[in-house]
């Protein structure tokens, strides 16, 4: 097991490095840490560790001078320089001394592990100083581009790697939903050479910077890259692509655009690449959500046990949020409020129906992966309660519309006033009086008119036979259907169908 020393005048850095990783699992053991350079130098000469991490800026003796003096004293172990900022001059000085690596604070766990593996290999294979320089250049160049992504102009302006770097650029962001390490993502890109772009890794995102490209080729290359990422890293990954950026300064604004596009992906899932073009699809003509109307649809769906009405509710929600291009947080907040209000309206009519409590709604709504999932979850929770509603709640005159709606929905069934009275918890005689007051006609007349109107609509299809229309509107006796149809329309069903067909031809 290789021995390690830590030399840094900041106790929090030394303490953090002790516990940031499992050193022994990497084949290393920390044998001491020191806050003073002179004390650390003495320990190096005395204990001869295999690897020393040393801060580049310390009182009295700098990290570079410490390395020089240790080597002059005959120390042949490896050094890793720690620095709070990137400076190529310091790096060059450390490389001349054979320093193994140059790490920037705060120390990244993945980079530290990678560094240890490199040191281990270097000790065993005696890697050359040239290899060290190459590794440093790659790291600092990546850090320079990270500064561009973050908008830290002061940092990237000092980098020699970005001198004379000009646009135009296109910037893409690939969003990884699955929890994977940065080192794994880097390994996949290195092994499979997924993109010709400049690749910058940040958290669960991969930024690609294309320099002086043609947009069409960028989209093709990005699409192929995303296909491979879905296959090798995360099947749910998605990407966003900006318009052309002319300067390095504009890249930070492009990153903000990518973040906004990613927020819209919640309402518009299943696309391959999101671009600014989707913002042009917003429609302000779509009215706001009418909670009362939506609640009425849900209650009607539950009362009638009609899934098609619930589908209408789902379509209305989806269309509203997609048309307004709402971001994830706002969609979830509005759906939570809507669900709670519909729940209250159901409980006012049906107090015994069990529906999710507020905290349950919250948990389900805020764990949904997309708008489609969210709408399915909400409608599914309401739909599950349909078995708890065995009748209809009629408390106001306007609620007679439910009776009318039921007839218009199930006109082809064997309906009677008694059946409706039982279904809606009414005395049949009283229901008949309320129905006539509400519609102006008796129940049997309303049912006949409804059936005949539906029959007229069906007869517009010349391929339908008269007996088929008769059965579809609830008349099993075709002679009786002829009689009722002629009474209301003044023509037989056949004559009416011919007249409609003739009008269509003319």
Secondary structure, DSSP 8 states (H G I E B T S, - for coil): -EEEEEE-S-HHHHHHHHHHS-TGGGTEEEEEEESSHHHHHHHHHHH--SEEEEESS-SSS-HHHHHHHHHHTT--SEEEEEESS--HHHHHHHHHTT--EEEESS--HHHHHHHHHHHHHHHHHT--HHHHHHHHHHHHHHHHHHHHHHT-HHHHHT-GGGTT----EEEEEEE--S---HHHHHHHHHHHT--SSEEEEETTEEEEEEES--HHHHHHHHHHHHHHHHHHT-TT-EEEE---B-SSHHHHHHHHHHHHHHHHTTTSTT-SEEEGGGGGG--TTS----HHHHHHHHHHHHHHT-HHHHHHHHHHHHHHHHHTT--HHHHHHHHHHHHHHHHHHHHHH-TT-----HHHHHHHHHT-SSHHHHHHHHHHHHHHGGGG--S----SGGGHHHHHHHHHHSTTS---HHHHHHHTT--HHHHHHHHHHHHSS-HHHHHHHHHHHHHHHHHTSTTS-HHHHHHHTT-S-HHHHHHHHHHHHSS-HHHHHHHHHHHHH-
